[in-house]
Amino acid sequence: MLVFGIASILAGAFTAYFGSGRSRAVGGILVLIGLIVLVLFFGYAGALSIGLPVLFRGVVINGVLAVVGAIIGALIALGIFLLAIMKA
C-alpha cells in the first residue's frame, strides 16, 4: 500500500504538471487516491491513532508483505498511470 500510494502521488503530480485538459484532472485524481491510500496504510500500520486495528505484527511477516506489496503496488500504479495517460 505504501509503494502504491507514493507511486500514485508521483505519477499524478507528473501527469498534472505536464498534461493538458483531462490529463490534469486525471493527475489530480491520482494524487488524491495516493493520499487516501497513504492515510489508510499509516492507519493500519498503527502510525496514526485513528482507531484502526494494528495489522502488521512480526518482523518476517512484515518483510515478506513489504516486498510483495511493493511489487504489486508498483505494477498497479504503473498500470493506472499508463491507462490514464493513454485514455486522456
N, C-alpha and C positions, 0 to 999 in steps of 0.2 A: 504494500500500500504506500509505503514511503517513497519508493522509486517511482511509482505511478503518479503520485501527487507532484513530485518535483519535476518529472518529465512533462506532465501536462502543463504545469505553470510555465516552464521554459518554452515549450512548443507554442503555447498560447501567446506568450509575450512576443515570440519571434513572428508568429502569424499576424498579430495585431499591429506590430510595428511596420513590417514590410508589406502587408497585404493592403488590399483596397476593397471598398464596398462590403460585400458579405463576408469576405475573408477576415476583416477586422472584427466583425461581430462574432464569428466562429472562434477567433483567437480569444476574445473576451470570455466566451463561454468556457473554453478550455482552461483559462486561468481560474475561473470560478469553480469549476469541477475539481481542479487541482487543490485549491484551498479547502474545499469541503472534505476531500479525501485526506488531506493532511490533518485536519482537525479530528476526523474520526480515528486516524491512526494514533495520534498522540493521546486521544481519549482512551482508546482501548489499551494502549501501552502503559497507561497509568501516569503519564506525564502531566495530564490535565486532570483537575479534580472536578469533573462534570458528572460524576455518578455512574460512569460505565464500569463494568467489571474488568479486573485486570486479567487478560487472557494469556499474556506471554510469560510463561514460567519455565525455567530450566535453560541452562546455557546451550546445551546441544540442540534442543528443540528450537531455540531462538536462532541459532546459527543456520540450521537447515531451512527454517522458514524464511530467513532473510535472503538466502541465496535463491531459493525457489521463487520467492515473491519478487525479488529484483529482476529475475529473468522474465517472469510472466508480466510484471508491471511494465517493464521496458518495452516488451513486444506489443502489449495492448496500447500503450501510449503512442508508440511509433505508428501502429495501425490507425489509430484515431486521427493522429496528425496527418498522415498521408491521405486518409479518406477526406478529411476536412479541406485539405489543400486541393485535392482533385475535384471535389464537388463544388467548391466556391469559385 
